[in-house]
């Protein structure tokens, strides 16, 4: 990231902080421009050789040429910059950067599929950078090794199908106990196709799911019973999920993030806490384990049902309700001592605007977008009377521009 003489932000692909680069701007926007480094006058000490042979073509990663500390320092600066520039706020304390595994971390992925005769048949992988084409991938070091090694075999499998021209994507979901592959197919399968899927599942030890329509149509095929789960050992919890459910991409980092959120939130016996956008209970159940009365609110009925099932399976008392939080807010659910917020990229500005002046006393806000977090932080601090006590970044998506952060607000 750099700035023009007028102060406009410019994101520069291929350049690192401290490097002098000749830049070609290929996208101009109202708030920022995007460019690519054509040449470098010198190299930053944080520069390294990318590990992946497909880096630079594949759009799955953007920053493998920077070491981990350089990547995370840039993400922390971006968070601080957004908070100051957009929200006009500054955290009282910067939390230590949460690092994690750099490779094999991506336990969720959506692989694109396309048959390209000129390239020898079926391609399976991420899209090329700034393109709708699919990268010709033979491996992917950010995927778990087992999944990465499957890429060539997946190409062979789909090439063998009668519907090979009509399989647009494969959803990858890796649990602690199994790896599931969800094949989207736009035409009915033949008996031969079904046999090929069964043999692939048996040979590679994966669960094959088929999805003929939308996400709700996904069903286990081989084996016919497929149950995925991940554990939060610090809290003695096991959370079950379908491969099409939302779960965090990086489970090891998620465990650290949940523990950090509990440290900041400090749930206590007798407190009433709301977990907003609760999903299948990733934060709600640990809150309940700490003795607080928790209500998880979520817009997806399917995820609410999954959260209720997870609470029952873990012997945890927790309430989960379907709620369109952008429309109805928190008023129907009464008063809360504390909130945990983990909203989608668009943030939660209408929710924070509608908070009463006398509660909650504390908010832990987990964000996947520093810009919307900063906007919401400005409302919380300048309108609602909170202090931005602490803020920090976590390496949920190594080698990408994605910035995951956690912040603490107190009255």
Secondary structure, 3 states (H helix, E strand, C coil): CEECCCCCEEEEECCCCCCCEEEEEEEECCCEEEEEEEEECCCCCCECCCCCCCECCECCCCCCCECHHHHHHHHHHHHHHHHHHCCCCCCCEECCCECCCCCCCECEEEEEEEEEHHHCEEEEECEECCCCCECCCCCCCCECHHHHHHHHHHHHHHHCCCCHHHCCEEEEEECCCCEEEEEECCCCCCHHHHHHHHHHHHHHCCEEEEECCCHHHCEEEECCCCCEEEEEHHHCEEEEECCCCCCCCCHHHHHHHHHHHHHHHCCCCCCEEEEECCCCCCCHHHHHHCCCEEEEEECCHHHHHHHHHHHHHCCCCCEEEECCHHHHCCHHHCCCCEEEECCCCCCCHHHHHCCCCCCCCEEEEEECCHHHHHHHHHHHHHCCCCEEEEEEEECCCCCCCCCEEEEEEEC
